[in-house]
Amino acid sequence: MAYTRIHPIKTTVQKSVNYICNPDKTEGELLVSSFSCSPKYAGYEFKAALSETKSSDKIKAYHLIQSFAPGEVTPEEAHKIGIELADRLLEGKYSYVIATHNDRKHPHNHLIFCAADNYEHKKYNDCLKSYYHIRELSDRLCFEHDLSIIQPGKRCRRSYGEWKAEREGKSWKTKMRRDIDDAVKAAESYEKFLFLIREKGYEVKGEGSGENTLKYISFRAPSQQRFVRGSARSLGEKYTRDSIIRRISEREIIPKKAIKTIRPHNPDILKRIAPKAKLIDTSGDRFKNNPGLAHWAEIQNLKTAAASYAEAGNLTELMDKINAKTAEANAARTELAVIGKQLKELREIQHYLKDYKDNRPFKIRYEKSKDPDRYFRMHEMQLILFDGARDQLKKMGITSKMEELDQVNADIQALEKHESELERKYAETKKSARDLEQKYRNITEYLGLDIGSRDPEQTYENDKREKRNHGVR
């Protein structure tokens, strides 16, 4: 399990980098890594990247913190997960420094990355959507490393007064939620719920559906002057119109599109059902209490299974196709991982070679200057960037620095082209495998055979749900 939070850095980048690289917290800097920058010169290298961007905001870097539960990971494993998170999030475009602190009971990563990327010189877009992306990447890495995953949930915002009143049992919102819950439990339909909540003295508006209805359902108690929206922000996610309807009828709703397009005596019915269409779940009370609807659903399931069987052939052949497509998708994914590592290494070399080439003239002039101290004060950043690039390239064993930049650029371009082709192939084979898997499910479920999911993505989602159901956070 890992919690994440992120905030911008608008002042001294190097001071923040020095803090996270504290030897007393990182096992003597053994738990410190970086990409396309040196922790010692990160402030200068970030400044150089920011100078290329056209954005006028004051954000220089971002500080992302990833905290793990006590006793769940070692500091070394936490550091490894942090690097994987940085690589997946930043995609080799942004320079970063990452350090893992082990001075507390819970290991936690500090990731500081430049606000501007090194290639297109665009600023990182820090918004709610990008944070959810970070959250999803972190959860996926926890799953891959066999760690627990935080159960997502939405909480409505409350003031201190509301919180205190709720704790003391005096909150009018608490009473409203309780009344709505009671009406939901007693109602066998949404219409019955509206009747029961009005019987309690509440006024309701926005209860309908359609183009002209209000966006939110709203409630007003007898003693209140204003209506209260049934929104995630006001009452909570459970009290929206859609959630109330879903809570009353916890069953699968038959899509209107399916009812309109399917005709009993259409000779081309098998062509009109999508190959990956799913069987209708007829286990709910809606079907048990309505024989006509159950008969209709049974006919549609027969047609869906027949359509799947007509396109798939026998089950043995279908299974062979699934295995072949799955193996092809897995091979493409494995090769993509290898290419990703190669690109990361080459982009880091490319970055240092470019810094070396761009700042070498300043180094030559500095060595020939009659007043080196004055020249250093005027061009401190360029000289430090040159020294940092030279040192990093020396560690990598690269000596003929000027000649190799063109070759590295060509290698990166070729790898990026191959990566793009592999991504397209992976997406196509993965989709084909999923479609075949759905056909297999349609046939076996209709025949009453028991099979498990073969889709890696679905396996991930199922496993995540299972952990949530067992209370694992």
N, C-alpha and C positions, 0 to 999 in steps of 0.2 A: 504494500500500500504506500502511495506517495502523494503528498499534498504539494501543490505548486502555487506560487504567486510571483508576480512580476511588477517592477516599477522602473521608471525612467531615471537616468542619471543626467543632470543638467550642469554639473559643476566640474569637480576634479575627478576625472576618470582614473588616473594613476593612483590616487589615494584609495579609491575603492578597490582597485586591483591589488594593491599592496595589502589591504585588509584581508581579502579572501585568501591570499597566498601566505598568510602568517604561518611560519614553520611550526610554531607550537600547536597549531590546529590541524596541520596537514601532514603530520609525521615527517617533519623536516623537508617539506615540499615534495615528498614522494607522491602525494595525491594531488598534484597540480599538472594540468595539461593545457595546451593551447593549439590554436589553428591560425595560420597566416599572421601570426604576431608573436612577439616574445613578451612574457609577463613583465620583464624589466623595462621594455620600451612600448608597452601597449598604448599608453597615453599619446605618444607621438604618432604611432601608426594609425590609431583611430582618428587623430586630428588630420592626418594626410588624406584619409578616405573621405572624411567629412568635408574637406575643402573642395572636393570634386562635385558635391551634390548642389542642386539648385534650391533645395528646401531652406526656408528661413527660420524654422523652429529651433529652439535652444537645446533640444535633446541630443546628447552626445553618445549615449550608450543605454543599454537596458540590463538590468540586474534580475535574473531569474533564479528563484530559490526552489529547490526540489527536496522535500523532507520525507524521510522514511520512518516507518513505525519502529520503535525500539526492539532490538533483537531479531528483526526480520532479515536484515542484510548486513554483510560485513562492509567496512569502509571501502575496501577494494572493489567489491561488487557494486556498491553504490556509485563509485567513481566511473566504473565501466558503463553503467546504465546512464549516467549523466552525459558521458561522451556520445553515446548512441542517441540520446534525446537531442543534443546540440546538433549532431550531424543530420538527423532527420528533419529537424525544425529549420535549420539555417541553410541546408542543401549546399554546403561548400561555398556560399556566396559572402558570408559575413565573417570577419575575424572575431575570434573569441578566446577567452581564458576561462577555464573551469577548475575549481578547487573543491575538494571534499573535506568537510570538517568532521572530526571525530572527538571533539572536546565535550560533547554532550551524550546523553543516553541514546539519542536518535541520530544516525548519520544523516548529513544533509549536504547537498551540492549547491555551490554558488557559481552561477554562469553569468559572466559579463560579456556581452557581445556588442560590437560597434553598431550604431544606429544606421549607418550607411553601408551598402554592399560594395564590394571591391570591383564589380564589373559594369553594372548599369548605373551605379552611383545613385540608387534610389534609397529612400529612407524606409526603414521597417515600419509596417502599418500595425501599430498596437491598438487593437480594438477588441470588442467582446468576442467577435468571431475568431480572431487570431488566438485569444486566450482559450476558447473552447478547443481549438486545434491543439494547443499545448497540452491541455487536460487529456484529450483523447490519445495523443502520442504517449504521454506518460503512463496512462492506464494500459495501453497496448504493450508497452515495454514491461510493465509489472506482470502482465499476463504471460508474456514470453519467458520471463525469468521466474515463473511460478510463484509470484507474490500475490497477495490479496489486492482487491480493487475497490476503490471508494464507490459506494453506492450513490449515484447522482440523485439529487432531489431539489425541488424548487421551494423556497420559503418566501412567504409574503413579508414585506417590510413592516416593522412595527416600531412605533415610538416608545420611549421609556415609559410614558404613562400607560400605554396599551399593554406593555409587558408586565408592569406592576399590577394593573387591574386584572390581567389574566391570571397572574400568580395568586391573587387574592380571591379569585372567583367572582369578580365584579364586572368583568368585561362584557359590554353589550355585543361585541363581535363573537365572543365565545358562546353567548346565548343564541345568537343568530345561526352560528355554525351548528350548534346542537339541534336547533329546531329543523334546520334543513336536513341534517343527518337522519333525524327521526322520520321526517316525511319521505326521504329516499328509501329507508328500510321498509316502510309500510306500503309503498306504492308498487303496483305491478306494471305501471306504465308511466310515461312522462306526463300525460294528461292527468292521471290520478295524483301524481306528485304536486302539480300546480293547484289542484283542488284542495289537497291536504294542507299545503303551506298557506293558502288563502284562508282556510278554516281556522288557522292559528292566529289570524288577524293581520297577516302580512299583505302588503300591496306588491304586485309583481309587474314589471314591464320588461320588454325585450325578450319575452319568452318564446316568441315565434322563430321561424326560420325562413330564409328567402332573401331576395335582393333588397327589399325595403325594410327589413327588420333592423333593430339596433345591434351594434357589435357585441354588446354585453347584456346578459340578463342582470337585472337589478332588483333588490329587495328593500322594502321599508317597513320597519316594525311599527306598531300602533303609536308608540311614544316618540318616534323619530320624526325629524323635519325633512331630512334628505334621504334619497335612495342611496344604497350601497351597492356598488358593482360586484358582480360575481366574477372577479378577475383574480389572476395569480397574485397580483400586487395587493389587492384590498382584502379578500377573504382567504385566498390560497388556491392552489392548483385544483383541489378537489371540488371547488364550488363554481367553476365555470359552467356555462350551459352544456358544452360538449361532455364535460366530466360527469355532470349530474345524469345526463342521458346514458352515458356509458356505465355508470355505477348501477343504474336501475336495470339495465339490460346488458349484462356481461356475456355477450354472445356475438358471434360473427354476423355482420350485416351483409346481405347479398348485394353486390354492386348493381346499381340501376342500369349501367351499361350492358351488363350481362343479360339482364331481363329483356332489354330492348332488342339486342342483336340476335338472340337465340330464338329460332322458330321451330315448332314441332315437326313440320313436314318439309323443311328445307333440304333438298338433296345435297347441297354443298355445305352442310353443317360442320363436317370435319375440317373444312378449310377455314371456316369462320371462327373457330375456337383457337386462340393463341396456343402454340405448342407448350409454352411454359405456364399455362393457366393452371391454377390449383383446384383441388377438389373442395367442394363446399362442406364445411363441418356441420353435420346434422345432429350433433349431440345435445344442442341447447333446447331449452323449454319451448322456444318459439316453433321449432319443428315438431316436437313431441305433442304439442297442443293443437297443431294444425296439420291434419293428414294431407290436405291438398298441397300445402307448401312442401311437406316432406316428400310427397310423390314427385313434385316438380324438381326438387333438389336431387332426388335419386336419378331422374332422367338426365339431368345436366351432368352429374358425376359419371354416368355411363358413357355419355358422349365425349366427355373430357378424357376418360380412360381409353376409349376406343380411338380417339384422335392421337393420343400419345402412342398407343400400340401400333397404329397404322404407319406412323412415321418412324418408329424405333425398331421394328422387327421383333425378334424374340429377345427374352431377357438376358440370355447369355451374350448375344451380340451387343446388346445395349450396355451391359456391364463392361465388356471389352473396350467399347468406345469411350466410356466414362474414364476407365483406367488410363487409356492412351492420352486423352485430353488432359487429365489431371497431371500425369507425368510430364507432359509437354509444358504445361503451365508452371509446374514446380521447377523444371529445368531452366525455364526463362527467368523465373524469380531468383534462382540461385546465381545465374550469370549476371543478373542485374545488380545483385549484392556485391559481386566481385568487381564489376565495372565501377560501382559507386565508390568503393575503396580506392581503386586506381585513380579515379578522377579527383578524389579528395587529396591524394598525395601529389598529383601533378598540379593541381590548382595552388597548393601551398608553395611548391617549387616555382611556379609561374609568378606568384605574388612576390617572392623574394628576389627572383631574377629581375623583375620589373623595377623593384625598389633599388636594386643594385645598379641597373642601367640608368635610371632616371637621376640618381643622386651621385653617381660616380664623378661627373664634372665638378660638383661642389667639393668633393674630396681632393681632386687634383689641384683645384685653385687654392684650397686651404693649405695644402702642403707647399705650394709655391708662394703663399702670401707673405708679405713683409711684416704684417701685423696679425699673426694667427689668432690672438685672443679676440681682437675686434671682429675678425672674419667669423670666428666661431659664434660670437654673440649674435651676429646678423643672420647666420644660417645654421643655427643649432639643430633645428628639426631635421633638415636634410642630411647633416653629417651623422646624427644619431641613427637615422633610418638606414643610411649606408652601412654603418658599422654593424647594426643589428642584422641586416640582410646578409652581409658578408660572413658573419659568425654562424648564422643558421645554415647557409649554403655549405660552409666548411664542415659542419656537423653531418650534413647529408652526403658528403663526399663529392660535391660538385665544384670543380675548379675552373673549367673554361666557361665562365659565366656568360659572357657576352654572346658567344656563338650558340649556346644551347637554348636561348629564349625562343627563337623561331621554331626549333624542333619541338619544344614543349607545347607551343601554341598549336602546331599542326597535330600533335598527338592528342591533345585535348579535343580539338575539333572532330577528329576521326572517332574518338570514343563517344563524344556526345551524339554523333550521328548514329552510331551503333546502338547506343542506349535508347534513343528515340524509337528505333526500329524494334528493339526488344520489348519496350513498353507497350507498343501497339500489338505485338504478337502475344504478349502476356495477357493483355486485356481481352483480345479476341478468343484465345484458348480458354481463358477463365470463364468467359460468358458462355462459350459452347459447352463447357463441362457443367455449368449450372443448369443450362437448358436441358441437357441430357439427364442430369440428376433429377430434375423436376418431372420429366417424363417417366423415369424409373419409379419415382414416388407415387405418381398418379396411378400407375398400373398396380404396384404392389399394395398400396393402401386400399385400392378398390377391391383387390382380391383378398385383403385381410392378412397380408404377409407383414412381418415385423422387420423393418430395416432402420439403420441409423443414418444420420446425416454424414455425407462425404465431403461437404463443402467446408474448406478450412475457415472461411470467414464466418460461416454459420456456426461452426464448432466453437469459434472464439466467442461469439455472442451467447451461445447456449451455456458455455462454461461460465461466462461472466454472470449470466442470470442465475445459474445454480449457486455461485458464491454469494450473490445478493440474498437469495432465498434462505441461505443458511446463516445470514446475519454477518457475513464477513465484510469488513470495510477496508 
